[in-house]
Structure formats: structure tokens, C-alpha cells
């Protein structure tokens, strides 16, 4: 028998096929590749809630009514009859100052719909200057019509309680404006600045409201009470929302 006719012996083992993949259940003996640790998703701040269009229109409409009605009612007041134009202008300047006191906290707190926080802060600064101008016009007009009375009020010598509250509001708003103008020079920390400014603003609002409510003058009673209540309510709400006296206020509250 030739060598080519010989058959190989059966060893009992199946021939291996290198083209077949290894069994899935088999464990690999080689080093396992390490997976990179999954990065924790950073929580995003929820965007500020935008008021719906009907709600925004309603807010602006109510605000306009609360401000406009006292002005219109004062325009028809019989107490303005036969008064000098300077006295009338001083009276309307005082009513405008009350309206500005309502708008100021709403602008500072970003509460008004359609206005971003940054834009509201810019308008807050400009309206603050308008507020000081209105207060100066109010006091200046009264001084032109009756200098001795105004001097007594400024020196806290007036016997009328409403005049004393008025001069408290005057000095508070002037001091708040002065500190705001010198803020960079004073180098106050944002938290300290926020608390000082808010305290003076709160004194201004409370003193102005008491001053207006004690006067039985050209402002109509019901609209005057509503305007004063709105100014106090807006101020208190924004102070609570911004957490002015908390350890750490809301971001941007001190800017």
C-alpha cells in the first residue's frame, strides 16, 4: 500500500475552524477595555416664566388704571380752582411721585411682563432720577407758594403730622439717590448696597403713603387708597422675592 492511500487516524476531536466566531458564553482572558465614567448632567435653571399675552395685557391695564385714575380725579378737584399754576404743578408732581413709587419695585424685581430683568433695572435707574425730580418739583412748588411753611417742615418744626411724614420721605429718597450716585466711589459690597438701598426705599414708600393718606386734599380718596396700597404691596412683594435680607439674595438682586 502506498503512502497516499493511508487515512489519518481519528483522534476524537473536531477540526477547528478559525473562521467561526467564539462562543458567546465564553469569557475573554484578555484585558477588558474600561468605559469612561458617564458625566453627570448639570442641572439647568428653569427659564423665567413668561406671562401669557392676555395676562400681560391685564397686568399693564390694571397698572395704567391705578396710576391714571388718581391723576384724572385730581384734575377735576375743586381744590385746584383759583390756585396758582405753580401750586397745581406741585400737586401733580406729588401724585406722579406716588405713581413712580409703585413702578420702581416692579422694575427692580423684573415683575412686569415683557421686560427682562436687565431692561427693567435700566428703567429703574432712569425712573429713580424722575422720582427725585418729581419730589423736588413738589417741594419746590410748595416753597414758592409758601416759603415759611416749607422751611418749618424741612426743619421738623411743622405742627401737622402729614408734613413730618412728607419730609421723612423727602430725606429718605434723596439719601437713596445720593448713595446710588456714589455707589462706585463708596465701594460697597453688593449685599450691603442692596440692604441699604432697600431700607431707604422702604422708608420712602411707607412715609410717602402715610403722608398722602393723612392729607385731605386734591386726590380722590378711593383712588388714593388703591394707589398707596398698590405701592406698599409691590414693594413688600419684591423685597420677599429678592430675599434682600436673607444670607444670599437672588442672583442679580444687588446690581
TORKOL-4160 file (C-alpha; in steps of 0.2 Angstrom, whole numbers, padded with zeros to 4 digits, m for minus):
255
<pt num="1" X="0000" Y="0000" Z="0000"/>
<pt num="2" X="0006" Y="0016" Z="m0005"/>
<pt num="3" X="0008" Y="0032" Z="0007"/>
<pt num="4" X="m0005" Y="0041" Z="m0002"/>
<pt num="5" X="m0018" Y="0028" Z="0002"/>
<pt num="6" X="m0016" Y="0029" Z="0021"/>
<pt num="7" X="m0030" Y="0038" Z="0030"/>
<pt num="8" X="m0027" Y="0049" Z="0045"/>
<pt num="9" X="m0031" Y="0041" Z="0062"/>
<pt num="10" X="m0047" Y="0048" Z="0071"/>
<pt num="11" X="m0042" Y="0057" Z="0087"/>
<pt num="12" X="m0059" Y="0061" Z="0093"/>
<pt num="13" X="m0058" Y="0080" Z="0091"/>
<pt num="14" X="m0067" Y="0090" Z="0078"/>
<pt num="15" X="m0056" Y="0101" Z="0067"/>
<pt num="16" X="m0055" Y="0119" Z="0072"/>
<pt num="17" X="m0062" Y="0132" Z="0061"/>
<pt num="18" X="m0054" Y="0149" Z="0063"/>
<pt num="19" X="m0067" Y="0157" Z="0053"/>
<pt num="20" X="m0081" Y="0154" Z="0066"/>
<pt num="21" X="m0083" Y="0166" Z="0080"/>
<pt num="22" X="m0080" Y="0161" Z="0098"/>
<pt num="23" X="m0095" Y="0156" Z="0108"/>
<pt num="24" X="m0104" Y="0170" Z="0116"/>
<pt num="25" X="m0104" Y="0162" Z="0133"/>
<pt num="26" X="m0085" Y="0161" Z="0134"/>
<pt num="27" X="m0076" Y="0173" Z="0145"/>
<pt num="28" X="m0061" Y="0183" Z="0137"/>
<pt num="29" X="m0045" Y="0181" Z="0146"/>
<pt num="30" X="m0038" Y="0197" Z="0139"/>
<pt num="31" X="m0039" Y="0214" Z="0147"/>
<pt num="32" X="m0056" Y="0222" Z="0147"/>
<pt num="33" X="m0057" Y="0239" Z="0140"/>
<pt num="34" X="m0063" Y="0252" Z="0153"/>
<pt num="35" X="m0078" Y="0263" Z="0149"/>
<pt num="36" X="m0076" Y="0281" Z="0153"/>
<pt num="37" X="m0087" Y="0287" Z="0168"/>
<pt num="38" X="m0103" Y="0295" Z="0162"/>
<pt num="39" X="m0103" Y="0313" Z="0166"/>
<pt num="40" X="m0117" Y="0319" Z="0177"/>
<pt num="41" X="m0129" Y="0331" Z="0168"/>
<pt num="42" X="m0128" Y="0348" Z="0176"/>
<pt num="43" X="m0145" Y="0354" Z="0181"/>
<pt num="44" X="m0151" Y="0369" Z="0171"/>
<pt num="45" X="m0160" Y="0383" Z="0178"/>
<pt num="46" X="m0178" Y="0384" Z="0173"/>
<pt num="47" X="m0181" Y="0399" Z="0162"/>
<pt num="48" X="m0191" Y="0413" Z="0169"/>
<pt num="49" X="m0210" Y="0411" Z="0167"/>
<pt num="50" X="m0217" Y="0422" Z="0154"/>
<pt num="51" X="m0234" Y="0428" Z="0156"/>
<pt num="52" X="m0247" Y="0424" Z="0143"/>
<pt num="53" X="m0252" Y="0438" Z="0132"/>
<pt num="54" X="m0270" Y="0440" Z="0139"/>
<pt num="55" X="m0262" Y="0440" Z="0157"/>
<pt num="56" X="m0249" Y="0453" Z="0152"/>
<pt num="57" X="m0261" Y="0464" Z="0144"/>
<pt num="58" X="m0272" Y="0463" Z="0160"/>
<pt num="59" X="m0257" Y="0467" Z="0171"/>
<pt num="60" X="m0252" Y="0483" Z="0161"/>
<pt num="61" X="m0271" Y="0488" Z="0160"/>
<pt num="62" X="m0273" Y="0487" Z="0179"/>
<pt num="63" X="m0257" Y="0496" Z="0182"/>
<pt num="64" X="m0262" Y="0510" Z="0170"/>
<pt num="65" X="m0279" Y="0512" Z="0178"/>
<pt num="66" X="m0271" Y="0513" Z="0196"/>
<pt num="67" X="m0260" Y="0527" Z="0190"/>
<pt num="68" X="m0271" Y="0536" Z="0179"/>
<pt num="69" X="m0287" Y="0537" Z="0189"/>
<pt num="70" X="m0279" Y="0547" Z="0203"/>
<pt num="71" X="m0272" Y="0560" Z="0191"/>
<pt num="72" X="m0288" Y="0562" Z="0182"/>
<pt num="73" X="m0298" Y="0563" Z="0198"/>
<pt num="74" X="m0286" Y="0577" Z="0204"/>
<pt num="75" X="m0288" Y="0586" Z="0188"/>
<pt num="76" X="m0306" Y="0589" Z="0192"/>
<pt num="77" X="m0303" Y="0593" Z="0210"/>
<pt num="78" X="m0312" Y="0609" Z="0216"/>
<pt num="79" X="m0297" Y="0612" Z="0227"/>
<pt num="80" X="m0287" Y="0617" Z="0212"/>
<pt num="81" X="m0299" Y="0630" Z="0207"/>
<pt num="82" X="m0292" Y="0648" Z="0208"/>
<pt num="83" X="m0275" Y="0640" Z="0213"/>
<pt num="84" X="m0258" Y="0647" Z="0206"/>
<pt num="85" X="m0251" Y="0636" Z="0192"/>
<pt num="86" X="m0236" Y="0633" Z="0202"/>
<pt num="87" X="m0246" Y="0626" Z="0216"/>
<pt num="88" X="m0256" Y="0615" Z="0204"/>
<pt num="89" X="m0240" Y="0609" Z="0196"/>
<pt num="90" X="m0233" Y="0605" Z="0213"/>
<pt num="91" X="m0248" Y="0595" Z="0217"/>
<pt num="92" X="m0247" Y="0584" Z="0201"/>
<pt num="93" X="m0229" Y="0581" Z="0204"/>
<pt num="94" X="m0233" Y="0574" Z="0221"/>
<pt num="95" X="m0246" Y="0562" Z="0213"/>
<pt num="96" X="m0233" Y="0557" Z="0200"/>
<pt num="97" X="m0220" Y="0553" Z="0213"/>
<pt num="98" X="m0233" Y="0541" Z="0221"/>
<pt num="99" X="m0235" Y="0533" Z="0204"/>
<pt num="100" X="m0216" Y="0531" Z="0202"/>
<pt num="101" X="m0215" Y="0523" Z="0219"/>
<pt num="102" X="m0227" Y="0510" Z="0213"/>
<pt num="103" X="m0217" Y="0506" Z="0197"/>
<pt num="104" X="m0200" Y="0507" Z="0205"/>
<pt num="105" X="m0200" Y="0490" Z="0214"/>
<pt num="106" X="m0209" Y="0481" Z="0200"/>
<pt num="107" X="m0195" Y="0487" Z="0188"/>
<pt num="108" X="m0181" Y="0482" Z="0200"/>
<pt num="109" X="m0189" Y="0465" Z="0203"/>
<pt num="110" X="m0192" Y="0460" Z="0185"/>
<pt num="111" X="m0210" Y="0458" Z="0189"/>
<pt num="112" X="m0218" Y="0467" Z="0174"/>
<pt num="113" X="m0222" Y="0456" Z="0159"/>
<pt num="114" X="m0212" Y="0460" Z="0143"/>
<pt num="115" X="m0197" Y="0467" Z="0152"/>
<pt num="116" X="m0182" Y="0457" Z="0155"/>
<pt num="117" X="m0173" Y="0459" Z="0172"/>
<pt num="118" X="m0158" Y="0469" Z="0164"/>
<pt num="119" X="m0170" Y="0481" Z="0154"/>
<pt num="120" X="m0181" Y="0483" Z="0170"/>
<pt num="121" X="m0165" Y="0488" Z="0180"/>
<pt num="122" X="m0161" Y="0501" Z="0167"/>
<pt num="123" X="m0178" Y="0509" Z="0168"/>
<pt num="124" X="m0177" Y="0508" Z="0187"/>
<pt num="125" X="m0162" Y="0519" Z="0187"/>
<pt num="126" X="m0170" Y="0532" Z="0175"/>
<pt num="127" X="m0186" Y="0532" Z="0184"/>
<pt num="128" X="m0177" Y="0534" Z="0200"/>
<pt num="129" X="m0170" Y="0551" Z="0193"/>
<pt num="130" X="m0188" Y="0555" Z="0188"/>
<pt num="131" X="m0194" Y="0552" Z="0205"/>
<pt num="132" X="m0181" Y="0563" Z="0213"/>
<pt num="133" X="m0186" Y="0577" Z="0200"/>
<pt num="134" X="m0204" Y="0575" Z="0205"/>
<pt num="135" X="m0201" Y="0576" Z="0223"/>
<pt num="136" X="m0190" Y="0591" Z="0221"/>
<pt num="137" X="m0203" Y="0599" Z="0210"/>
<pt num="138" X="m0217" Y="0595" Z="0223"/>
<pt num="139" X="m0207" Y="0603" Z="0237"/>
<pt num="140" X="m0200" Y="0617" Z="0227"/>
<pt num="141" X="m0218" Y="0622" Z="0220"/>
<pt num="142" X="m0225" Y="0622" Z="0238"/>
<pt num="143" X="m0210" Y="0633" Z="0244"/>
<pt num="144" X="m0213" Y="0646" Z="0230"/>
<pt num="145" X="m0231" Y="0647" Z="0236"/>
<pt num="146" X="m0227" Y="0647" Z="0255"/>
<pt num="147" X="m0209" Y="0648" Z="0259"/>
<pt num="148" X="m0211" Y="0649" Z="0279"/>
<pt num="149" X="m0222" Y="0633" Z="0279"/>
<pt num="150" X="m0210" Y="0623" Z="0269"/>
<pt num="151" X="m0195" Y="0629" Z="0279"/>
<pt num="152" X="m0203" Y="0624" Z="0295"/>
<pt num="153" X="m0207" Y="0607" Z="0288"/>
<pt num="154" X="m0189" Y="0604" Z="0282"/>
<pt num="155" X="m0183" Y="0608" Z="0299"/>
<pt num="156" X="m0196" Y="0597" Z="0308"/>
<pt num="157" X="m0205" Y="0612" Z="0316"/>
<pt num="158" X="m0222" Y="0609" Z="0307"/>
<pt num="159" X="m0236" Y="0605" Z="0319"/>
<pt num="160" X="m0245" Y="0595" Z="0306"/>
<pt num="161" X="m0241" Y="0576" Z="0306"/>
<pt num="162" X="m0243" Y="0574" Z="0287"/>
<pt num="163" X="m0229" Y="0587" Z="0284"/>
<pt num="164" X="m0217" Y="0577" Z="0296"/>
<pt num="165" X="m0220" Y="0561" Z="0286"/>
<pt num="166" X="m0218" Y="0570" Z="0270"/>
<pt num="167" X="m0201" Y="0577" Z="0275"/>
<pt num="168" X="m0196" Y="0560" Z="0281"/>
<pt num="169" X="m0200" Y="0553" Z="0264"/>
<pt num="170" X="m0190" Y="0568" Z="0256"/>
<pt num="171" X="m0174" Y="0565" Z="0265"/>
<pt num="172" X="m0175" Y="0546" Z="0263"/>
<pt num="173" X="m0177" Y="0547" Z="0244"/>
<pt num="174" X="m0163" Y="0560" Z="0242"/>
<pt num="175" X="m0151" Y="0549" Z="0253"/>
<pt num="176" X="m0156" Y="0534" Z="0242"/>
<pt num="177" X="m0152" Y="0544" Z="0226"/>
<pt num="178" X="m0136" Y="0550" Z="0234"/>
<pt num="179" X="m0129" Y="0533" Z="0239"/>
<pt num="180" X="m0134" Y="0526" Z="0222"/>
<pt num="181" X="m0124" Y="0540" Z="0213"/>
<pt num="182" X="m0109" Y="0537" Z="0224"/>
<pt num="183" X="m0110" Y="0518" Z="0224"/>
<pt num="184" X="m0094" Y="0515" Z="0214"/>
<pt num="185" X="m0085" Y="0528" Z="0225"/>
<pt num="186" X="m0091" Y="0520" Z="0241"/>
<pt num="187" X="m0085" Y="0503" Z="0235"/>
<pt num="188" X="m0100" Y="0494" Z="0244"/>
<pt num="189" X="m0102" Y="0475" Z="0243"/>
<pt num="190" X="m0117" Y="0470" Z="0233"/>
<pt num="191" X="m0126" Y="0463" Z="0248"/>
<pt num="192" X="m0123" Y="0479" Z="0259"/>
<pt num="193" X="m0128" Y="0490" Z="0245"/>
<pt num="194" X="m0144" Y="0480" Z="0242"/>
<pt num="195" X="m0149" Y="0481" Z="0260"/>
<pt num="196" X="m0145" Y="0500" Z="0262"/>
<pt num="197" X="m0154" Y="0504" Z="0246"/>
<pt num="198" X="m0169" Y="0493" Z="0250"/>
<pt num="199" X="m0171" Y="0500" Z="0268"/>
<pt num="200" X="m0171" Y="0518" Z="0262"/>
<pt num="201" X="m0184" Y="0514" Z="0248"/>
<pt num="202" X="m0195" Y="0505" Z="0261"/>
<pt num="203" X="m0194" Y="0521" Z="0272"/>
<pt num="204" X="m0198" Y="0532" Z="0257"/>
<pt num="205" X="m0213" Y="0521" Z="0252"/>
<pt num="206" X="m0220" Y="0520" Z="0270"/>
<pt num="207" X="m0218" Y="0538" Z="0274"/>
<pt num="208" X="m0225" Y="0544" Z="0257"/>
<pt num="209" X="m0240" Y="0533" Z="0260"/>
<pt num="210" X="m0244" Y="0540" Z="0277"/>
<pt num="211" X="m0241" Y="0557" Z="0271"/>
<pt num="212" X="m0253" Y="0555" Z="0257"/>
<pt num="213" X="m0267" Y="0547" Z="0267"/>
<pt num="214" X="m0266" Y="0560" Z="0281"/>
<pt num="215" X="m0269" Y="0574" Z="0268"/>
<pt num="216" X="m0287" Y="0578" Z="0264"/>
<pt num="217" X="m0283" Y="0587" Z="0248"/>
<pt num="218" X="m0284" Y="0586" Z="0229"/>
<pt num="219" X="m0283" Y="0567" Z="0227"/>
<pt num="220" X="m0299" Y="0557" Z="0227"/>
<pt num="221" X="m0300" Y="0546" Z="0242"/>
<pt num="222" X="m0303" Y="0529" Z="0235"/>
<pt num="223" X="m0291" Y="0530" Z="0221"/>
<pt num="224" X="m0278" Y="0537" Z="0233"/>
<pt num="225" X="m0280" Y="0522" Z="0244"/>
<pt num="226" X="m0279" Y="0510" Z="0230"/>
<pt num="227" X="m0263" Y="0518" Z="0224"/>
<pt num="228" X="m0255" Y="0518" Z="0241"/>
<pt num="229" X="m0260" Y="0500" Z="0244"/>
<pt num="230" X="m0253" Y="0495" Z="0227"/>
<pt num="231" X="m0236" Y="0504" Z="0231"/>
<pt num="232" X="m0234" Y="0496" Z="0248"/>
<pt num="233" X="m0239" Y="0479" Z="0241"/>
<pt num="234" X="m0227" Y="0479" Z="0226"/>
<pt num="235" X="m0213" Y="0485" Z="0237"/>
<pt num="236" X="m0216" Y="0471" Z="0250"/>
<pt num="237" X="m0218" Y="0458" Z="0237"/>
<pt num="238" X="m0202" Y="0462" Z="0228"/>
<pt num="239" X="m0192" Y="0463" Z="0244"/>
<pt num="240" X="m0198" Y="0445" Z="0248"/>
<pt num="241" X="m0195" Y="0438" Z="0231"/>
<pt num="242" X="m0177" Y="0445" Z="0230"/>
<pt num="243" X="m0173" Y="0439" Z="0248"/>
<pt num="244" X="m0165" Y="0456" Z="0252"/>
<pt num="245" X="m0161" Y="0452" Z="0270"/>
<pt num="246" X="m0158" Y="0434" Z="0268"/>
<pt num="247" X="m0140" Y="0427" Z="0269"/>
<pt num="248" X="m0139" Y="0426" Z="0250"/>
<pt num="249" X="m0151" Y="0435" Z="0239"/>
<pt num="250" X="m0157" Y="0430" Z="0222"/>
<pt num="251" X="m0144" Y="0432" Z="0208"/>
<pt num="252" X="m0143" Y="0450" Z="0202"/>
<pt num="253" X="m0153" Y="0457" Z="0216"/>
<pt num="254" X="m0139" Y="0469" Z="0221"/>
<pt num="255" X="m0134" Y="0475" Z="0204"/>
